[in-house]
Amino acid sequence: MSNKGFSDKVKGEANKTKGEVKEQTGKATNDPKLEQEGKNDKTKGNVQKGVGKLKNL
């Protein structure tokens, strides 16, 4: 197994986590802008994780 995509996977997971926190905070504070930022970060994280997986193929 190669570690070529490991960095992307870690960054992706970090962005997903950050996005989840932002999204939940936005919901709790009724801040739609923050909630959307969180969703965007989660999407970015999912893409980064996918890139990391592809690099390991």
MODELLER restraints for C-alpha pairs under 7 A, 6 or more apart:
rsr = mdl.restraints
at = mdl.atoms
rsr.add(forms.Gaussian(group=physical.xy_distance, feature=features.Distance(at['CA:2:A'], at['CA:56:A']), mean=5.55, stdev=0.5))
rsr.add(forms.Gaussian(group=physical.xy_distance, feature=features.Distance(at['CA:3:A'], at['CA:56:A']), mean=6.79, stdev=0.5))
rsr.add(forms.Gaussian(group=physical.xy_distance, feature=features.Distance(at['CA:4:A'], at['CA:55:A']), mean=5.90, stdev=0.5))
rsr.add(forms.Gaussian(group=physical.xy_distance, feature=features.Distance(at['CA:4:A'], at['CA:56:A']), mean=6.01, stdev=0.5))
rsr.add(forms.Gaussian(group=physical.xy_distance, feature=features.Distance(at['CA:5:A'], at['CA:52:A']), mean=3.76, stdev=0.5))
rsr.add(forms.Gaussian(group=physical.xy_distance, feature=features.Distance(at['CA:5:A'], at['CA:53:A']), mean=6.08, stdev=0.5))
rsr.add(forms.Gaussian(group=physical.xy_distance, feature=features.Distance(at['CA:5:A'], at['CA:55:A']), mean=5.01, stdev=0.5))
rsr.add(forms.Gaussian(group=physical.xy_distance, feature=features.Distance(at['CA:5:A'], at['CA:56:A']), mean=5.71, stdev=0.5))
rsr.add(forms.Gaussian(group=physical.xy_distance, feature=features.Distance(at['CA:6:A'], at['CA:52:A']), mean=6.07, stdev=0.5))
rsr.add(forms.Gaussian(group=physical.xy_distance, feature=features.Distance(at['CA:8:A'], at['CA:48:A']), mean=5.44, stdev=0.5))
rsr.add(forms.Gaussian(group=physical.xy_distance, feature=features.Distance(at['CA:8:A'], at['CA:49:A']), mean=5.87, stdev=0.5))
rsr.add(forms.Gaussian(group=physical.xy_distance, feature=features.Distance(at['CA:8:A'], at['CA:51:A']), mean=6.68, stdev=0.5))
rsr.add(forms.Gaussian(group=physical.xy_distance, feature=features.Distance(at['CA:8:A'], at['CA:52:A']), mean=4.76, stdev=0.5))
rsr.add(forms.Gaussian(group=physical.xy_distance, feature=features.Distance(at['CA:9:A'], at['CA:48:A']), mean=6.25, stdev=0.5))
rsr.add(forms.Gaussian(group=physical.xy_distance, feature=features.Distance(at['CA:9:A'], at['CA:49:A']), mean=4.31, stdev=0.5))
rsr.add(forms.Gaussian(group=physical.xy_distance, feature=features.Distance(at['CA:9:A'], at['CA:52:A']), mean=5.08, stdev=0.5))
rsr.add(forms.Gaussian(group=physical.xy_distance, feature=features.Distance(at['CA:11:A'], at['CA:48:A']), mean=6.88, stdev=0.5))
rsr.add(forms.Gaussian(group=physical.xy_distance, feature=features.Distance(at['CA:12:A'], at['CA:45:A']), mean=3.76, stdev=0.5))
rsr.add(forms.Gaussian(group=physical.xy_distance, feature=features.Distance(at['CA:12:A'], at['CA:46:A']), mean=6.00, stdev=0.5))
rsr.add(forms.Gaussian(group=physical.xy_distance, feature=features.Distance(at['CA:12:A'], at['CA:48:A']), mean=4.63, stdev=0.5))
rsr.add(forms.Gaussian(group=physical.xy_distance, feature=features.Distance(at['CA:12:A'], at['CA:49:A']), mean=4.80, stdev=0.5))
rsr.add(forms.Gaussian(group=physical.xy_distance, feature=features.Distance(at['CA:13:A'], at['CA:45:A']), mean=5.86, stdev=0.5))
rsr.add(forms.Gaussian(group=physical.xy_distance, feature=features.Distance(at['CA:13:A'], at['CA:49:A']), mean=6.90, stdev=0.5))
rsr.add(forms.Gaussian(group=physical.xy_distance, feature=features.Distance(at['CA:15:A'], at['CA:41:A']), mean=5.55, stdev=0.5))
rsr.add(forms.Gaussian(group=physical.xy_distance, feature=features.Distance(at['CA:15:A'], at['CA:42:A']), mean=6.01, stdev=0.5))
rsr.add(forms.Gaussian(group=physical.xy_distance, feature=features.Distance(at['CA:15:A'], at['CA:44:A']), mean=6.77, stdev=0.5))
rsr.add(forms.Gaussian(group=physical.xy_distance, feature=features.Distance(at['CA:15:A'], at['CA:45:A']), mean=4.67, stdev=0.5))
rsr.add(forms.Gaussian(group=physical.xy_distance, feature=features.Distance(at['CA:16:A'], at['CA:41:A']), mean=6.11, stdev=0.5))
rsr.add(forms.Gaussian(group=physical.xy_distance, feature=features.Distance(at['CA:16:A'], at['CA:42:A']), mean=4.13, stdev=0.5))
rsr.add(forms.Gaussian(group=physical.xy_distance, feature=features.Distance(at['CA:16:A'], at['CA:45:A']), mean=4.72, stdev=0.5))
rsr.add(forms.Gaussian(group=physical.xy_distance, feature=features.Distance(at['CA:16:A'], at['CA:46:A']), mean=6.80, stdev=0.5))
rsr.add(forms.Gaussian(group=physical.xy_distance, feature=features.Distance(at['CA:18:A'], at['CA:41:A']), mean=6.93, stdev=0.5))
rsr.add(forms.Gaussian(group=physical.xy_distance, feature=features.Distance(at['CA:19:A'], at['CA:38:A']), mean=3.80, stdev=0.5))
rsr.add(forms.Gaussian(group=physical.xy_distance, feature=features.Distance(at['CA:19:A'], at['CA:39:A']), mean=5.91, stdev=0.5))
rsr.add(forms.Gaussian(group=physical.xy_distance, feature=features.Distance(at['CA:19:A'], at['CA:41:A']), mean=4.56, stdev=0.5))
rsr.add(forms.Gaussian(group=physical.xy_distance, feature=features.Distance(at['CA:19:A'], at['CA:42:A']), mean=4.75, stdev=0.5))
rsr.add(forms.Gaussian(group=physical.xy_distance, feature=features.Distance(at['CA:20:A'], at['CA:38:A']), mean=5.88, stdev=0.5))
rsr.add(forms.Gaussian(group=physical.xy_distance, feature=features.Distance(at['CA:20:A'], at['CA:42:A']), mean=6.60, stdev=0.5))
rsr.add(forms.Gaussian(group=physical.xy_distance, feature=features.Distance(at['CA:22:A'], at['CA:34:A']), mean=6.06, stdev=0.5))
rsr.add(forms.Gaussian(group=physical.xy_distance, feature=features.Distance(at['CA:22:A'], at['CA:35:A']), mean=6.04, stdev=0.5))
rsr.add(forms.Gaussian(group=physical.xy_distance, feature=features.Distance(at['CA:22:A'], at['CA:37:A']), mean=6.92, stdev=0.5))
rsr.add(forms.Gaussian(group=physical.xy_distance, feature=features.Distance(at['CA:22:A'], at['CA:38:A']), mean=4.58, stdev=0.5))
rsr.add(forms.Gaussian(group=physical.xy_distance, feature=features.Distance(at['CA:23:A'], at['CA:34:A']), mean=6.38, stdev=0.5))
rsr.add(forms.Gaussian(group=physical.xy_distance, feature=features.Distance(at['CA:23:A'], at['CA:35:A']), mean=4.01, stdev=0.5))
rsr.add(forms.Gaussian(group=physical.xy_distance, feature=features.Distance(at['CA:23:A'], at['CA:36:A']), mean=6.73, stdev=0.5))
rsr.add(forms.Gaussian(group=physical.xy_distance, feature=features.Distance(at['CA:23:A'], at['CA:38:A']), mean=4.29, stdev=0.5))
rsr.add(forms.Gaussian(group=physical.xy_distance, feature=features.Distance(at['CA:23:A'], at['CA:39:A']), mean=6.17, stdev=0.5))
rsr.add(forms.Gaussian(group=physical.xy_distance, feature=features.Distance(at['CA:24:A'], at['CA:35:A']), mean=6.85, stdev=0.5))
rsr.add(forms.Gaussian(group=physical.xy_distance, feature=features.Distance(at['CA:26:A'], at['CA:32:A']), mean=6.02, stdev=0.5))
rsr.add(forms.Gaussian(group=physical.xy_distance, feature=features.Distance(at['CA:26:A'], at['CA:34:A']), mean=4.84, stdev=0.5))
rsr.add(forms.Gaussian(group=physical.xy_distance, feature=features.Distance(at['CA:26:A'], at['CA:35:A']), mean=4.26, stdev=0.5))
rsr.add(forms.Gaussian(group=physical.xy_distance, feature=features.Distance(at['CA:27:A'], at['CA:35:A']), mean=6.12, stdev=0.5))
